[in-house]
Amino acid sequence: MNEKLNDTRRDFLKVAVAFPAATAAAVAAPWAMAQEPAATVAPTAGPDIAPVDRVFITNEDSNTISVINPMGNTVDTTINLTSFDEDARPPFRFVTGGVMPTHAAMIHKPLYHGCVDAHGAVPNPDGTLLATSGRGSSNIYLIDAVNRRVLGNAVNPQAGPTTSPERLSSGILLGREPHEPTFTRNGKELWVTLRGEDRIAILDVAQATRQAGGEPAGAVRGYLPTLNGPAQVWFSKDGLLAFVISQKVAQLEIFQVNPDAKGHSRPKRLRLVDLGMQDKPAFTPFQKLSPDGSQMWLSHKLADAVSIVSVKDPGTVLATLALGEMARPNHLEFVDNAGGQVTYMSLARVDDGGPNGAASSRLAIIDRSVPLAQQKVVGMVFTGGREAHGLWTNPANNLLYVAHEQDELPGTAHAGQVVCSAFDVSAPLQPRLITQIPLGSLKLPSGELRNKKSINLVYVRPGAKGQTA
């Protein structure tokens, strides 16, 4: 690029809406609730799970990343994005004088240089690298997905028995409120929406990797002016179009990526789409491309709906599907396999009457095997956790993992823990809960930091082409 390219987090009332239990015959009817299993089934592993597979979950309140091994559905690593315990002196420790201050107090201490509000996460096309955004610290971190460590961490000069062995990288500073990062299809660039501004930071991935390792700055190729409050970019299957959604204006902006001979973008605006009819509250936080590459699906969180947009006729709204009052959709994921074709929408709303009588969020199930005009919510399934957010499938498209923002309720199996739910989706219209995985804590020299408020979740198989390829 030869010349520069020319919400605070929302709060909303968590409303618990009680729904009557559905009968098995009602599952296929609009708004019916999918049947719940009487009990969870044991975790299984097989050829659909490779030994290198991992599920990465960003935890916004603890500024950690939980890493789950799907072979046993247990947390095998917690990646630390805090700078707690790098200095043994009392003012800078996580625990001072035996008192554990609130996390909010710790991240505002003068010498804290760690992540604030770990949020977005995405793998590069071959799954060897992750990009994670720090919303409050205005930066991104690059993570080696094979060795599960932050690039650029250094030996802590004050390392000892009571301090952390590493000093956390400062990441790459980008701008106000970096929300979601997305790699281009060729893996050459990383586009990061700056939700607190009206621009997108475009990074050279090779240079960003070197910069994270300590080389001079130079990763940011430029800034692309775009919608106010851009939430996320997602690319067409051929990598030639970039779709940009917003959480501040009811619009969709589409750019031609226009890559040069080296694969670096030279963006040109193609179209600005008015979404005023589909998203009156102007709050669209997430989008994803359908498996066949023909449609972009947009999650309208405050409008309680999802829109389907054409890629062939870029930006033409093909349909908008209602998800139910106060559904509050977060992310979406597609499952296409021998058992069917569905879209799952994670709902932030928390309903009474979940598994074992506990309050729980749900997944809305949209059947995509029927013509577009007939597509609608045909069922819902409890996730077993509260305020469902990120979700992602394995490459075989028969396992689904779901992250949650809230802790489990007292009296439940994992009370006080944030859980990730794993589903068998080999029969997509009848997902079966495999297990709930408590995310536990990061063990620091001065004590344990509980993993809290899970946001993005990605399933990664390093070395294999993934969903961003």
Beta strands, then each sheet from edge to edge (+ up, - down):
strand 1: 54-59
strand 2: 64-69
strand 3: 74-80
strand 4: 118-123
strand 5: 129-134
strand 6: 139-144
strand 7: 149-150
strand 8: 154-155
strand 9: 166-167
strand 10: 172-173
strand 11: 178-183
strand 12: 189-194
strand 13: 199-204
strand 14: 220-225
strand 15: 230-235
strand 16: 241-246
strand 17: 251-256
strand 18: 268-274
strand 19: 286-289
strand 20: 295-300
strand 21: 305-310
strand 22: 317-322
strand 23: 329-337
strand 24: 340-347
strand 25: 362-367
strand 26: 377-382
strand 27: 386-393
strand 28: 399-406
strand 29: 419-424
strand 30: 432-438
strand 31: 441-444
strand 32: 447-450
strand 33: 454-460
sheet 1: 3+ 2- 1+ 33-
sheet 2: 4+ 5- 6+ 7-
sheet 3: 4+ 5- 6+ 10-
sheet 4: 8+ 9-
sheet 5: 11+ 12- 13+ 14-
sheet 6: 15+ 16- 17+ 18-
sheet 7: 19+ 20- 21+ 22-
sheet 8: 23+ 24- 25+ 26-
sheet 9: 27+ 28- 29+ 30-
sheet 10: 31+ 32-
end
